[in-house]
């Protein structure tokens, strides 16, 4: 965590349990907030974009299911 804290926070944003624990682990290790905040902000924007894109894709795809053969 000391060596690659930024990348760790960025990746852990997409891992369900670690998403909650990563900021706490960074605090336990003693990383300064100014080092964590930019990566956390970038990770939040990336996560929201991926989740929003997945929701948009699912909503768009569900319209085509009746045409394929489902009720």
C-alpha positions as CSV (number, residue, x, y, z in Angstrom):
1,X,0.0,0.0,0.0
2,X,2.9,2.4,0.7
3,X,4.5,1.9,-2.7
4,X,1.4,2.0,-5.0
5,X,-1.3,3.5,-3.0
6,X,-2.9,5.5,-5.9
7,X,-3.1,2.5,-8.2
8,X,-4.4,0.3,-5.4
9,X,-7.2,2.7,-4.6
10,X,-8.0,3.0,-8.3
11,X,-8.3,-0.8,-8.7
12,X,-10.0,-1.5,-5.4
13,X,-12.8,0.9,-6.4
14,X,-14.1,-2.0,-8.6
15,X,-13.7,-4.8,-6.0
16,X,-16.7,-4.9,-3.8
17,X,-15.3,-5.5,-0.3
18,X,-12.0,-3.8,-0.9
19,X,-13.8,-0.7,-2.1
20,X,-14.9,-0.1,1.5
21,X,-11.6,-1.2,3.2
22,X,-9.1,0.6,0.9
23,X,-9.4,4.1,2.4
24,X,-9.2,2.7,5.9
25,X,-6.1,0.7,5.0
26,X,-4.5,3.8,3.5
27,X,-5.2,5.6,6.8
28,X,-3.7,2.8,8.9
29,X,-0.6,2.9,6.8
30,X,-0.4,6.6,7.3
31,X,-0.7,7.9,3.8
32,X,-1.4,11.7,3.6
33,X,-4.8,12.8,2.4
34,X,-3.3,14.9,-0.4
35,X,-1.8,11.8,-1.9
36,X,-5.0,9.7,-1.6
37,X,-7.6,12.3,-2.7
38,X,-6.8,12.7,-6.4
39,X,-6.7,9.0,-7.0
40,X,-9.9,8.5,-5.0
41,X,-11.6,11.3,-7.1
42,X,-10.4,9.7,-10.3
43,X,-11.6,6.3,-9.2
44,X,-15.0,7.6,-8.3
45,X,-15.5,9.2,-11.7
46,X,-14.3,6.0,-13.4
47,X,-16.6,3.8,-11.3
48,X,-19.6,6.0,-11.9
49,X,-18.9,6.1,-15.7
50,X,-18.6,2.3,-15.9
51,X,-21.7,1.7,-13.8
52,X,-23.7,4.3,-15.8
53,X,-22.5,2.8,-19.1
54,X,-23.5,-0.7,-18.0
55,X,-26.9,0.6,-17.0
56,X,-27.4,2.4,-20.3
57,X,-26.3,-0.6,-22.2
58,X,-28.6,-2.9,-20.3
59,X,-31.6,-0.6,-20.8
60,X,-30.8,-0.3,-24.5
61,X,-30.4,-4.1,-24.9
62,X,-33.6,-5.0,-23.0
63,X,-35.6,-3.3,-25.7
64,X,-34.4,-5.9,-28.2
65,X,-35.1,-9.0,-26.2
66,X,-38.8,-9.4,-27.4
67,X,-37.6,-9.2,-31.0
68,X,-35.2,-12.0,-30.4
69,X,-37.8,-14.4,-29.0
70,X,-38.5,-13.7,-25.3
71,X,-41.9,-12.7,-23.9
